[in-house]
Every structure is written in C-alpha cells, then in structure tokens.
C-alpha cells in the first residue's frame, strides 16, 4: 500500500513546489489566522481523485472538503493537503502533505512529505518508521539535554494560558523549545529524534493522524494531554515523546498543570 500511496503524494508535492504568487491566491476561513490557498484545494482535489481508488469503498476525510463520513469505520484516508498553510503563504518553507490510511479507527499507514527538504516520512503499523527509506527512532536523550516542540492552538485561543504554563514548565526542564508551525512535521521530528517531545492543546485528526503512527512505530509515546488514546474523528490535544521522557506528562499532571 505504501508503494502505491507514496508516488501519489510525491506528485501532489510538485503542486506545492510549483506555487507562485501564493498570497494572491489566498483567503481566510473566517479568521486571519485560518487561511486556505488555491494550492491547498488543488492538492486536496488531486489526492481525493487518486487515493480512494486504491482502497475500494474507502472514504476521504480531508481538511478542506471532508466528506460526511465516519473515518472511524471501515477504511478512511485522513488528509491534510498543506499542513502549515500560514508558513506556506509567508514563504517560510516549513509545510508538509500528511496522509494517513485508517481502518476501523486505527491508523495503519502514514505518509508525511516535506517537499522543500525532499524528506518523505513513512510508516506501516507493525512495520517501523522510515525517513527516505532509512529506519528512524525516537531520541533517547532526557529532556534536560534536549528540546521540545509546541503548538499554540491558534483556532482555540482559550488554550493560550494553559499552553504558556505548560511551555514554561517544560522550558525549565529542557535546553530550549521551538514553535515551527506544522504539527505534522513536529511529530515527524520527534519520530526521527530531532526533538524530544511535542505538545499542542487542540489539533484536528488530519494534523496528527499520520504523524502519530510515525512516532509510535519509531518507539515513541502518543496520547492526549489527559493521557488517553488519540481519537481520529475530532479535535484533540496531543502529546508525543521519546521513551526516555514518557513520564514527564504524568509528573506535570500530578503537579496540577
């Protein structure tokens, strides 16, 4: 299945790389922080045409045009055509295509493509995680010697204060942190050991579905901030970490954060 999904994702990546005058092809979806471009729609439409025929009877659950279907039943493609749209519009070159294929609510395959760095992250449940075909593993560094990544839940501003409290608590325990603007890539960076953990208070399934499998297959821990399994049908908080730092979330929750 990955051998069929990957060429399609790589073709979609060419749409991103061909983008020109992006700002002129951008509008907001009710908020200046919630943007969509013609390229988001072009990538999603391409993937919606090409992916479902790979699995007859599957549904397509995309960020821009999600079907009225339950992705927790049967086979479902869960897709973010351009994760990090604001980065894309601003020319920051920190964006990715994220494709997960789930069966009965469990992600079985994950592909995240960064067209700017020519990095392709892939995972199959029980088959490990890979970057450009090479196996990857989560970091074994303690957070005291590492960095963490975080998101600011920009569509749910009510999480601003808890986000800042948790960031401060983790910053005191770490060397530094980054806010990069693409949750899909953040999860991949934890999976390949570039960072020790990542959290965000509110993400959609297409933001984290593929990346969560990559982290798990790379030996990491994946859960909500309440330490529950991640859903794939609704918004959720997300916490991912390498095995060395799995206990930090429990410690922080017990401390009241």
C-alpha positions as CSV (number, residue, x, y, z in Angstrom):
1,X,0.0,0.0,0.0
2,X,2.8,2.5,0.8
3,X,4.3,1.7,-2.6
4,X,1.0,3.0,-4.1
5,X,0.4,5.9,-1.8
6,X,4.0,7.4,-2.0
7,X,4.1,8.2,-5.7
8,X,0.7,9.9,-5.5
9,X,1.9,12.1,-2.6
10,X,5.1,12.9,-4.4
11,X,3.1,14.1,-7.4
12,X,1.0,16.2,-5.1
13,X,4.2,17.7,-3.7
14,X,5.0,19.1,-7.1
15,X,1.9,21.2,-6.9
16,X,3.3,22.9,-3.8
17,X,6.7,23.4,-5.4
18,X,5.1,24.9,-8.5
19,X,3.3,27.6,-6.4
20,X,3.8,31.2,-7.4
21,X,2.3,34.4,-6.0
22,X,0.7,32.5,-3.2
23,X,-0.6,35.5,-1.3
24,X,-2.8,36.5,-4.3
25,X,-4.4,33.1,-4.2
26,X,-5.2,33.1,-0.5
27,X,-8.3,33.9,1.6
28,X,-9.2,33.3,5.2
29,X,-11.9,30.9,6.5
30,X,-13.4,33.4,8.9
31,X,-10.2,34.4,10.8
32,X,-6.9,36.0,9.7
33,X,-5.1,33.0,11.3
34,X,-7.2,30.4,9.4
35,X,-6.0,30.6,5.8
36,X,-6.6,28.5,2.7
37,X,-5.0,28.9,-0.7
38,X,-5.9,27.7,-4.1
39,X,-2.9,25.3,-3.8
40,X,-4.5,23.6,-0.6
41,X,-7.6,23.0,-2.7
42,X,-5.6,21.8,-5.7
43,X,-3.6,19.3,-3.6
44,X,-6.6,18.0,-1.8
45,X,-8.6,17.6,-5.0
46,X,-5.7,15.7,-6.6
47,X,-5.4,13.4,-3.6
48,X,-9.2,12.9,-3.4
49,X,-9.1,11.8,-7.0
50,X,-6.1,9.4,-6.7
51,X,-6.2,7.9,-3.2
52,X,-9.7,6.4,-2.7
53,X,-9.5,4.1,-5.8
54,X,-6.5,2.4,-4.1
55,X,-8.9,1.0,-1.5
56,X,-12.4,0.5,-2.9
57,X,-15.1,1.6,-0.5
58,X,-12.8,3.9,1.4
59,X,-13.8,7.4,2.4
60,X,-11.8,10.6,2.1
61,X,-11.5,12.8,5.2
62,X,-9.7,16.0,4.2
63,X,-9.1,19.3,5.9
64,X,-10.7,21.4,3.2
65,X,-13.6,19.2,2.0
66,X,-14.2,16.5,4.5
67,X,-17.0,14.1,3.5
68,X,-19.9,13.5,5.8
69,X,-18.5,10.1,6.7
70,X,-17.2,8.5,9.8
71,X,-13.5,7.8,9.5
72,X,-13.6,5.5,12.5
73,X,-15.5,2.9,10.5
74,X,-14.0,0.9,7.6
75,X,-11.1,2.3,5.6
76,X,-10.5,6.1,5.6
77,X,-7.9,8.4,4.1
78,X,-7.2,11.2,6.5
79,X,-5.5,14.0,4.7
80,X,-4.0,17.5,5.3
81,X,-3.1,18.8,1.8
82,X,-0.8,21.5,3.2
83,X,-0.1,21.4,6.9
84,X,1.4,24.7,7.8
85,X,-0.6,26.9,5.4
86,X,0.5,30.2,7.1
87,X,4.1,29.1,6.7
88,X,3.3,28.3,3.0
89,X,1.7,31.7,2.4
90,X,4.6,33.5,4.1
91,X,7.3,31.6,2.2
92,X,8.8,30.0,5.3
93,X,9.1,26.7,3.6
94,X,8.0,24.7,6.6
95,X,4.9,22.8,5.4
96,X,4.0,19.3,4.5
97,X,1.5,16.9,3.0
98,X,0.1,14.5,5.5
99,X,-1.8,11.3,4.5
100,X,-3.0,8.6,6.9
101,X,-4.9,5.4,6.0
102,X,-7.0,4.2,8.9
103,X,-9.1,1.1,9.3
104,X,-11.9,1.0,11.9
105,X,-10.4,3.9,13.8
106,X,-6.8,2.7,13.8
107,X,-4.2,4.3,11.6
108,X,-2.5,1.6,9.5
109,X,-0.3,3.6,7.2
110,X,1.2,7.1,7.4
111,X,3.0,9.3,4.9
112,X,4.3,12.8,5.6
113,X,6.1,14.6,2.8
114,X,8.2,17.8,3.2
115,X,8.6,18.9,-0.5
116,X,11.1,21.7,0.4
117,X,13.6,19.4,2.1
118,X,12.8,16.4,-0.1
119,X,12.0,14.4,3.1
120,X,9.5,11.6,3.0
121,X,8.4,10.0,6.3
122,X,6.6,6.7,6.1
123,X,5.2,4.1,8.5
124,X,3.1,1.0,8.5
125,X,1.6,-0.4,11.6
126,X,4.0,-3.1,12.9
127,X,6.5,-2.3,10.1
128,X,8.5,0.5,11.6
129,X,9.0,4.1,10.6
130,X,11.3,5.5,7.9
131,X,12.8,8.7,6.5
132,X,13.6,8.5,2.8
133,X,13.7,4.7,3.2
134,X,16.0,4.6,6.2
135,X,14.8,3.4,9.6
136,X,14.2,6.1,12.3
137,X,13.9,6.0,16.1
138,X,12.9,8.5,18.7
139,X,15.6,10.2,20.8
140,X,16.9,8.6,24.0
141,X,18.1,12.0,25.4
142,X,16.5,13.2,28.6
143,X,14.6,16.4,28.2
144,X,17.2,18.2,30.4
145,X,19.6,17.7,27.4
146,X,17.1,18.2,24.7
147,X,14.5,20.4,23.1
148,X,10.7,20.3,22.8
149,X,8.3,21.5,20.1
150,X,4.9,23.0,20.7
151,X,1.9,24.5,19.0
152,X,-0.3,27.3,20.1
153,X,-3.8,26.0,19.2
154,X,-4.4,29.2,17.1
155,X,-8.0,28.3,16.4
156,X,-8.8,27.8,20.1
157,X,-7.4,30.9,21.8
158,X,-9.0,29.8,25.1
159,X,-6.0,27.4,25.4
160,X,-3.5,30.3,25.4
161,X,-2.9,30.4,29.2
162,X,-2.5,26.6,29.7
163,X,-0.3,26.5,26.7
164,X,2.0,29.1,28.1
165,X,2.0,27.5,31.6
166,X,3.0,24.1,30.1
167,X,5.6,25.7,27.9
168,X,7.2,27.4,30.9
169,X,7.2,24.2,32.9
170,X,8.9,22.3,30.1
171,X,11.3,25.1,29.3
172,X,12.6,24.9,32.9
173,X,13.3,21.2,32.3
174,X,14.9,21.5,28.9
175,X,17.6,23.2,26.9
176,X,15.2,25.1,24.6
177,X,12.0,24.9,22.5
178,X,10.7,25.6,19.0
179,X,7.4,26.7,17.6
180,X,7.7,25.7,13.9
181,X,4.1,25.9,12.6
182,X,3.5,22.5,11.2
183,X,2.2,19.8,13.6
184,X,2.7,17.0,11.0
185,X,6.4,17.8,10.8
186,X,6.7,18.4,14.5
187,X,5.6,14.8,15.1
188,X,8.0,13.5,12.4
189,X,10.8,15.4,14.1
190,X,10.1,13.6,17.4
191,X,9.9,10.3,15.5
192,X,13.3,10.8,14.0
193,X,15.0,12.1,17.1
194,X,15.4,15.8,16.2
195,X,13.3,16.8,19.2
196,X,12.4,15.0,22.5
197,X,8.7,15.8,22.7
198,X,5.8,17.8,21.2
199,X,2.5,19.0,22.6
200,X,-0.5,21.1,21.5
201,X,-3.8,21.6,23.2
202,X,-6.0,21.4,20.1
203,X,-5.4,19.7,16.8
204,X,-7.6,18.1,14.1
205,X,-7.2,14.4,13.0
206,X,-5.6,15.4,9.7
207,X,-2.9,17.3,11.6
208,X,-1.8,14.3,13.7
209,X,-3.1,11.0,12.2
210,X,-0.1,10.1,10.0
211,X,2.5,11.6,12.4
212,X,1.1,9.7,15.4
213,X,1.7,6.4,13.7
214,X,5.3,7.5,12.8
215,X,6.0,8.3,16.4
216,X,4.6,5.0,17.7
217,X,6.4,3.0,15.1
218,X,9.7,4.8,15.9
219,X,9.3,3.7,19.5
220,X,7.7,6.8,21.0
221,X,4.7,7.5,23.2
222,X,1.5,9.1,21.7
223,X,-1.5,10.2,23.7
224,X,-3.7,13.2,24.6
225,X,-2.7,15.6,27.3
226,X,-5.2,13.7,29.5
227,X,-3.1,10.6,28.8
228,X,-5.9,9.0,26.8
229,X,-5.6,7.4,23.3
230,X,-5.8,9.8,20.4
231,X,-9.2,9.9,18.5
232,X,-9.3,10.2,14.7
233,X,-12.7,11.8,14.4
234,X,-12.5,15.0,16.3
235,X,-10.2,17.7,17.7
236,X,-7.9,16.6,20.4
237,X,-4.9,17.6,22.5
238,X,-1.7,15.8,21.5
239,X,1.4,14.8,23.4
240,X,4.2,12.8,21.8
241,X,7.6,11.9,23.3
242,X,10.5,9.6,23.1
243,X,10.7,6.7,25.6
244,X,13.1,8.5,27.9
245,X,10.6,11.3,28.6
246,X,7.3,9.3,28.8
247,X,6.8,10.0,32.5
248,X,7.1,13.8,32.3
249,X,3.4,14.3,31.3
250,X,2.3,12.3,34.4
251,X,4.6,14.3,36.6
252,X,3.2,17.6,35.3
253,X,-0.4,16.5,35.6
254,X,0.2,15.4,39.2
255,X,1.7,18.9,39.8
256,X,-1.6,20.5,38.5
257,X,-0.5,21.6,35.1
